[in-house]
Amino acid sequence: DAAVCRPSAQVFIECLLKTLPFVTLRKTTFNDHGGLRMIEKYGLGEICDSHSQVPALVSFVLRQKHKYRKNIKSLLENYPAQYEEKEKIILDAISGR
């Protein structure tokens, strides 16, 4: 599976949590550029420069999806998954631990 979508924040996060690699178009609104940068920086999928590239890149991503999923999981490991972990990090930061 792969997501062919706009890299808006909500869609981006949902796809990450489902470990779906991305195929998206480079031409986006300014507020979606952060998603594009993360896709490129962390190898989370592929970015098309034109609509005509979409079918070929979807096929490529599906053949390599294990690589993209590994990159997504590696990125997510840097962030707490449970509320309790987040709470501890926040409390430690506040208390100066």
SVG drawing of the C-alpha trace seen along z (x, -y; Angstrom):
<svg xmlns="http://www.w3.org/2000/svg" viewBox="-6 -29 24 34">
<polyline fill="none" stroke="black" stroke-width="0.4" points="0.0,0.0 1.0,-3.6 -0.7,-7.0 -1.1,-9.1 -2.1,-12.4 -1.4,-16.0 1.1,-16.3 -1.1,-18.4 -0.3,-18.1 -3.3,-15.9 -3.0,-13.5 0.8,-13.4 0.5,-12.4 -2.2,-9.8 -0.1,-8.2 3.0,-8.2 1.0,-6.4 -0.2,-3.8 3.4,-3.5 2.2,-4.3 4.8,-5.6 3.9,-8.8 3.6,-9.7 2.8,-13.3 3.2,-16.2 5.9,-18.9 3.5,-21.6 1.6,-22.3 0.4,-25.2 3.1,-26.9 1.7,-25.4 2.3,-21.9 6.1,-22.4 7.0,-21.1 5.6,-17.7 7.5,-17.7 10.8,-18.5 10.2,-15.6 9.4,-13.2 12.7,-14.1 14.8,-14.4 13.8,-11.1 13.0,-9.0 9.3,-8.6 8.2,-8.3 8.6,-10.0 7.7,-13.4 6.5,-13.9 7.3,-17.0 4.4,-16.3 1.1,-14.3 2.5,-12.1 5.1,-10.7 2.5,-9.5 1.9,-6.0 5.6,-5.1 6.4,-6.4 3.5,-4.6 4.8,-1.4 8.3,-2.1 7.2,-2.9 5.1,0.3 8.1,2.4 10.3,0.6 7.7,0.2 9.7,2.1 12.4,-0.5 10.0,-3.4 8.2,-1.7 11.5,-1.1 12.3,-4.9 8.9,-5.8 9.3,-3.5 12.8,-4.9 11.4,-8.4 8.5,-7.6 10.9,-6.0 12.1,-9.5 8.7,-10.4 6.8,-9.1 3.8,-6.9 1.9,-6.9 0.4,-9.8 2.3,-8.7 5.6,-9.0 4.7,-12.5 3.6,-13.5 6.9,-12.4 8.9,-14.3 6.9,-17.4 7.2,-17.1 10.9,-16.4 11.4,-19.5 9.4,-21.7 11.1,-20.5 14.6,-20.7 15.4,-17.0"/>
</svg>
